[in-house]
Amino acid sequence: MVNSFLTLALNHRKKKAVHKTTTTDDKRLQSTLKRIGVNAIPAIEEVNIFKDDVVIQFLNPKVQASIAANTWVVSGAPQTKKLQDILPGIINQLGPDNLDNLRKLAEQFQKQAPNAGTGAPTTQEDDDDEVPELVAGETFEAAAEEKTEKPDAAS
């Protein structure tokens, strides 16, 4: 009787949950977009979405729009790039309002560049980067004791 119970318990398995696939989500999204009345916009070669100093770039995306519903859909493979990396190629795409932002960005880079170039390290910073020279008869313990004594003597 015990053996038959064990065999029944071992043979009883839970039903695996079936996960919804992304195709189901895509179908629901497409049906919602169809209800809104989006239309495909052909011949879009590139879409750039600007956020802070990062650009999300879609090359040859599928673009759909419903102007009445104020809805735009961009689908495709996104690439995240820094603004500086794609800047030469997108200057002609920027409108007059974005040119002011571009000027501000250029001014920020000019302010940062001189500060980064002229910041000469101090001699103490130079000493920290180098390996100390070996001194005959001196041990690490003695050097550590000297460093701990110096702050006490200064106060």
Backbone hydrogen bonds in HBPLUS format (Angstrom, degrees):
<---DONOR---> <-ACCEPTOR-->    atom                        ^
c    i                          cat <-CA-CA->   ^        H-A-AA   ^      H-
h    n   atom  resd res      DA  || num        DHA   H-A  angle D-A-AA Bond
n    s   type  num  typ     dist DA aas  dist angle  dist       angle   num
A0005-PHE N   A0001-MET O   3.12 MM   4  6.38 149.2  2.22 142.3 150.3     1
A0006-LEU N   A0002-VAL O   3.03 MM   4  6.31 157.9  2.08 151.0 156.4     2
A0007-THR N   A0003-ASN O   3.03 MM   4  6.25 159.5  2.07 148.9 154.2     3
A0008-LEU N   A0004-SER O   3.06 MM   4  6.21 150.4  2.15 139.2 147.1     4
A0009-ALA N   A0005-PHE O   2.91 MM   4  6.16 155.5  1.97 147.8 154.8     5
A0010-LEU N   A0006-LEU O   2.87 MM   4  6.04 155.0  1.93 149.9 156.4     6
A0011-ASN N   A0007-THR O   3.04 MM   4  6.06 146.6  2.16 138.1 146.5     7
A0012-HIS N   A0008-LEU O   3.10 MM   4  6.15 128.6  2.38 138.2 150.1     8
A0024-THR N   A0021-THR O   3.18 MM   3  5.59 136.9  2.37 105.0 114.7     9
A0026-ASP N   A0022-THR O   2.82 MM   4  6.11 157.0  1.88 150.4 157.3    10
A0027-LYS N   A0023-THR O   2.91 MM   4  6.08 154.3  1.97 143.6 149.9    11
A0028-ARG N   A0024-THR O   3.02 MM   4  6.30 157.3  2.08 147.8 153.7    12
A0029-LEU N   A0025-ASP O   2.91 MM   4  6.14 158.6  1.95 150.0 156.1    13
A0030-GLN N   A0026-ASP O   2.86 MM   4  6.05 163.3  1.89 150.8 155.4    14
A0031-SER N   A0027-LYS O   2.93 MM   4  6.12 153.7  2.00 145.5 152.6    15
A0032-THR N   A0028-ARG O   3.03 MM   4  6.23 153.0  2.10 144.6 151.7    16
A0033-LEU N   A0029-LEU O   2.87 MM   4  6.14 158.8  1.92 152.5 158.7    17
A0034-LYS N   A0030-GLN O   2.88 MM   4  6.03 150.1  1.97 143.0 151.2    18
A0035-ARG N   A0031-SER O   3.04 MM   4  6.22 149.7  2.13 139.9 147.5    19
A0036-ILE N   A0032-THR O   3.02 MM   4  6.35 148.7  2.12 145.0 153.4    20
A0037-GLY N   A0033-LEU O   2.99 MM   4  6.22 140.0  2.15 138.8 150.0    21
A0038-VAL N   A0033-LEU O   3.22 MM   5  5.86 165.2  2.25 148.3 152.3    22
A0039-ASN N   A0065-ALA O   2.86 MM  26  5.45 161.2  1.89 141.0 142.0    23
A0065-ALA N   A0039-ASN O   2.90 MM  26  5.45 156.8  1.95 143.8 148.7    24
A0041-ILE N   A0063-VAL O   2.80 MM  22  5.53 170.0  1.81 156.8 155.1    25
A0060-ASN N   A0045-GLU O   2.70 MM  15  4.51 173.4  1.71 135.4 133.7    26
A0047-VAL N   A0058-PHE O   2.90 MM  11  5.06 154.8  1.96 146.3 152.8    27
A0058-PHE N   A0047-VAL O   2.81 MM  11  5.06 163.0  1.84 154.8 160.2    28
A0049-ILE N   A0056-ILE O   2.84 MM   7  5.01 160.0  1.88 143.3 150.2    29
A0056-ILE N   A0049-ILE O   2.82 MM   7  5.01 166.7  1.84 150.4 151.9    30
A0051-LYS N   A0054-VAL O   2.87 MM   3  5.33 165.2  1.89 173.0 169.9    31
A0054-VAL N   A0051-LYS O   2.85 MM   3  5.33 159.9  1.89 137.5 140.9    32
A0083-LEU N   A0053-ASP O   3.00 MM  30  5.48 158.5  2.05 148.2 144.5    33
A0055-VAL N   A0081-LYS O   2.76 MM  26  5.28 170.6  1.77 163.4 164.9    34
A0081-LYS N   A0055-VAL O   2.88 MM  26  5.28 169.8  1.89 156.2 159.7    35
A0057-GLN N   A0079-GLN O   2.78 MM  22  5.13 174.7  1.78 157.4 156.8    36
A0079-GLN N   A0057-GLN O   2.84 MM  22  5.13 141.2  1.99 139.8 152.5    37
A0062-LYS N   A0075-SER O   2.87 MM  13  5.24 168.3  1.88 159.4 161.7    38
A0075-SER N   A0062-LYS O   2.96 MM  13  5.24 162.7  1.99 148.7 154.3    39
A0064-GLN N   A0073-VAL O   2.87 MM   9  5.01 159.9  1.91 145.6 151.9    40
A0073-VAL N   A0064-GLN O   2.75 MM   9  5.01 168.4  1.76 155.8 155.1    41
A0066-SER N   A0071-THR O   2.82 MM   5  5.17 156.4  1.88 157.1 158.9    42
A0071-THR N   A0066-SER O   3.00 MM   5  5.17 171.0  2.01 144.9 147.4    43
A0070-ASN N   A0067-ILE O   3.12 MM   3  4.76 153.5  2.19  95.8 103.7    44
A0085-ASP N   A0082-LYS O   3.06 MM   3  5.42 132.6  2.30 105.3 117.4    45
A0087-LEU N   A0083-LEU O   3.05 MM   4  5.77 114.5  2.49 145.3 161.4    46
A0090-ILE N   A0087-LEU O   3.19 MM   3  5.41 147.3  2.30 107.7 116.7    47
A0093-GLN N   A0090-ILE O   2.97 MM   3  5.15 146.8  2.08 105.2 115.8    48
A0094-LEU N   A0091-ILE O   3.22 MM   3  5.45 152.5  2.30 105.8 113.5    49
A0098-ASN N   A0095-GLY O   3.15 MM   3  5.33 125.3  2.46 100.8 114.3    50
A0099-LEU N   A0095-GLY O   3.07 MM   4  6.35 135.5  2.27 146.0 158.9    51
A0102-LEU N   A0098-ASN O   2.87 MM   4  6.16 147.7  1.97 145.2 155.1    52
A0103-ARG N   A0099-LEU O   2.91 MM   4  6.18 150.5  1.99 145.6 152.6    53
A0104-LYS N   A0100-ASP O   3.05 MM   4  6.35 159.4  2.09 148.3 153.5    54
A0105-LEU N   A0101-ASN O   2.93 MM   4  6.16 153.5  2.00 144.7 152.2    55
A0106-ALA N   A0102-LEU O   2.89 MM   4  6.15 154.9  1.96 147.4 154.1    56
A0107-GLU N   A0103-ARG O   2.91 MM   4  6.20 154.6  1.98 149.5 156.3    57
A0108-GLN N   A0104-LYS O   2.98 MM   4  6.26 151.8  2.06 145.5 153.0    58
A0109-PHE N   A0105-LEU O   3.04 MM   4  6.35 155.1  2.10 147.7 153.9    59
A0110-GLN N   A0106-ALA O   2.98 MM   4  6.23 154.2  2.05 147.1 154.2    60
A0111-LYS N   A0107-GLU O   2.96 MM   4  6.18 151.1  2.04 145.9 153.5    61
A0112-GLN N   A0108-GLN O   2.96 MM   4  6.17 151.4  2.05 145.1 153.1    62
A0113-ALA N   A0109-PHE O   2.89 MM   4  5.97 156.0  1.94 149.3 155.4    63
A0116-ALA N   A0112-GLN O   3.00 MM   4  6.13 152.8  2.07 150.8 158.5    64
A0117-GLY N   A0113-ALA O   3.05 MM   4  6.19 151.1  2.14 150.3 157.8    65
A0118-THR N   A0114-PRO O   3.03 MM   4  6.05 155.5  2.09 151.6 156.1    66
A0120-ALA N   A0118-THR O   2.76 MM   2  5.77 110.0  2.25 122.4 105.1    67
A0126-ASP N   A0122-THR O   3.08 MM   4  6.44 150.7  2.17 146.4 155.0    68
A0127-ASP N   A0123-THR O   2.97 MM   4  6.21 153.8  2.04 146.6 152.7    69
A0128-ASP N   A0124-GLN O   3.17 MM   4  6.41 146.0  2.29 141.5 149.8    70
A0129-ASP N   A0126-ASP O   3.24 MM   3  5.43 133.2  2.47  99.5 111.1    71
A0138-GLU N   A0135-VAL O   3.23 MM   3  5.69 166.9  2.25 130.8 132.0    72
A0143-ALA N   A0139-THR O   3.19 MM   4  6.48 159.1  2.24 147.6 153.0    73
A0144-ALA N   A0140-PHE O   2.93 MM   4  6.14 153.3  2.00 147.9 155.4    74
A0145-GLU N   A0141-GLU O   2.96 MM   4  6.20 152.6  2.04 146.8 154.1    75
A0146-GLU N   A0142-ALA O   3.05 MM   4  6.29 152.0  2.13 144.7 151.9    76
A0147-LYS N   A0143-ALA O   3.15 MM   4  6.41 155.8  2.21 145.6 151.0    77
A0148-THR N   A0144-ALA O   3.12 MM   4  6.38 153.2  2.20 145.4 152.3    78
A0149-GLU N   A0145-GLU O   2.99 MM   4  6.16 142.3  2.14 143.6 153.8    79
A0150-LYS N   A0146-GLU O   3.10 MM   4  6.28 147.5  2.21 147.7 154.9    80
A0153-ALA N   A0149-GLU O   3.03 MM   4  6.23 153.3  2.10 153.6 161.2    81
A0154-ALA N   A0150-LYS O   3.15 MM   4  6.32 144.6  2.28 147.7 156.5    82
